[in-house]
Amino acid sequence: MAHPLHAALSEIVGPKYVADSDFAVWAYARDSSGFPARIPGIIIRPENTDQVVRIVKLANRERMPIVPRGGGTAYGRSPGDPPRTICVDLTRMRRLIDLNERNRTVTVEAGMTCSELETRLKGRGLYVHTVYGPADSVTVGGVVSGVCGGGGGRMFSSAGHNEPYVIGVKVVLPGGDVIETGARTNDQAKMFSRVPHGPDLTGLFIGHMGVFGITTEVTLQVFPLPLHERFGGVAYDHGMLDEAYETFCQLAAVEPKPFSLLGLMGPGPKGIARISDWWIVYKVHGSTEEEMEAKLRIASGIVERSVSPKERDSEAVRRLGQQILEYPHDVMPRRLGMWNLLEPLAPRDETLNIVRGILKMMEDEFAGWSGRLRSGGTAIWMHGDQNYLSFPIYHSEADAESREKAISVWKKTAELGLQLGATYCVLDKDIGDICARYFPPSYASLLRTLKRAIDPNNIMNPHLLGLP
């Protein structure tokens, strides 16, 4: 059945960019996770902010829910109201609006992929902190709205949170008004500073999952592109997690941080684990060979003073480091199947308790599933001054039982992470619902108050974060 707003939406963007056939809506029903399909009612692909404004105002008049979409790499997209939902695909909006090298800012439309932005900046000798991966499909708007600006870029990966490098955003609010944050609180100013004369509203739209509006433009800080890079690392035996983690913490504590990426990688749950050792891998960049070598010496000195590893900075370790740090999202899914990612943020002093608790839960749950479920291992990433943990589980989409088992264990371990003191910065539908159960009452009340005030008709990405 045709969507009731098909004709009206076609008037806004043209019929070529509106579709409600079964084929079209099913193509938008899945994301990059193993979660079940959530089918929208109609797809629309606007070209600019003005068209987004008209779409939102129409949806408000008709009380029709909206689900914004970028590159489709979320982990459990919003259900909206399946027969009626307007899925707003922003990937046509990919212009580079402004590059100001003196102010070190770049403003792009939210539908540009991270890899396109990185490629265009590289030609100018610049880089930007975007997302660790998969950069070729994650959009800039998705990074800011969906994963709190975390990660890093393939060409130059971040040493931690990218949130400090988000200068400002342009957002279409649920009523159709447009707001610009950062220095644009003065409408005569350029988008040059995150700090406004007033509250830091940029933060409201970082990680908001589209609950408070549709992000159409993002301004990020840019940096000169280092010309040199090198990989290194050390390996520890399976039983030396404590020693490996102590070395990792010493490396992560160096200021200014010499590493563009630093990770401690190791086994996943027993029974489906594919590796047994723990590996510290790192990547350094430098504007000169001398700078890069100095950073490598910092790492070597810390390792020398720590408990002796099994293997240090060998060719095998460097190859593994390059593979893991450069192309993790390309290599693993092709080999292991569809993933479900559990990625909590953890304080440094509780990380090992959280890791061990989650691995024990997974090991108990996955007993007897060897061969049908696979582990991508355990990863502890330096993420600013805390850690970003990752526990990917893979299954075959042709095996319905293993898919259901993977999702069931994912939910249980996600809740366990919260009980152990972790938080999450990727708040799509399923993880958002789990996190919402742990919101303090006053925090949940403030979210509901903001949602009602900004979106009284509840059209914008409804049913997320425990909201109606």
Stockholm file with secondary structure:
# STOCKHOLM 1.0

chainA/1-468         MAHPLHAALSEIVGPKYVADSDFAVWAYARDSSGFPARIPGIIIRPENTDQVVRIVKLANRERMPIVPRGGGTAYGRSPGDPPRTICVDLTRMRRLIDLNERNRTVTVEAGMTCSELETRLKGRGLYVHTVYGPADSVTVGGVVSGVCGGGGGRMFSSAGHNEPYVIGVKVVLPGGDVIETGARTNDQAKMFSRVPHGPDLTGLFIGHMGVFGITTEVTLQVFPLPLHERFGGVAYDHGMLDEAYETFCQLAAVEPKPFSLLGLMGPGPKGIARISDWWIVYKVHGSTEEEMEAKLRIASGIVERSVSPKERDSEAVRRLGQQILEYPHDVMPRRLGMWNLLEPLAPRDETLNIVRGILKMMEDEFAGWSGRLRSGGTAIWMHGDQNYLSFPIYHSEADAESREKAISVWKKTAELGLQLGATYCVLDKDIGDICARYFPPSYASLLRTLKRAIDPNNIMNPHLLGLP
#=GR chainA/1-468 SS CCCTTHHHHHHHHCGGGEECSHHHHHHTSCCSSSSCCCCCSEEECCSSHHHHHHHHHHHHHHTCCEEEESSSCCSSCCCCCTTTCEEEECTTCCCEEEEETTTTEEEEETTSBHHHHHHHHHTTTEEECCCSSCTTTCBHHHHHHHSTTCSCCSSSCCSSCSGGGEEEEEEECTTSCEEECGGGGSTTSCSCCSCCSSCCGGGGGSSCTTSSCEEEEEEEEEEECCSEEEEEEEEECTTCHHHHHHHHHHHHTCSSCCCSEEEEEECCSTTTCCCCSEEEEEEEEESSHHHHHHHHHHHHHHHHHSSCCSEESCHHHHHHHHHHHHSHHHHHHHHHCEEECCCEEECGGGHHHHHHHHHHHHHHHTTTCBTTEEECCEEEEEETTEEEEECCEEECTTCHHHHHHHHHHHHHHHHHHHHTTCEESCCCHHHHHHHHTTSCHHHHHHHHHHHHHHCTTCCBSCSCTTCC
#=GC SS_cons         CCCTTHHHHHHHHCGGGEECSHHHHHHTSCCSSSSCCCCCSEEECCSSHHHHHHHHHHHHHHTCCEEEESSSCCSSCCCCCTTTCEEEECTTCCCEEEEETTTTEEEEETTSBHHHHHHHHHTTTEEECCCSSCTTTCBHHHHHHHSTTCSCCSSSCCSSCSGGGEEEEEEECTTSCEEECGGGGSTTSCSCCSCCSSCCGGGGGSSCTTSSCEEEEEEEEEEECCSEEEEEEEEECTTCHHHHHHHHHHHHTCSSCCCSEEEEEECCSTTTCCCCSEEEEEEEEESSHHHHHHHHHHHHHHHHHSSCCSEESCHHHHHHHHHHHHSHHHHHHHHHCEEECCCEEECGGGHHHHHHHHHHHHHHHTTTCBTTEEECCEEEEEETTEEEEECCEEECTTCHHHHHHHHHHHHHHHHHHHHTTCEESCCCHHHHHHHHTTSCHHHHHHHHHHHHHHCTTCCBSCSCTTCC
//
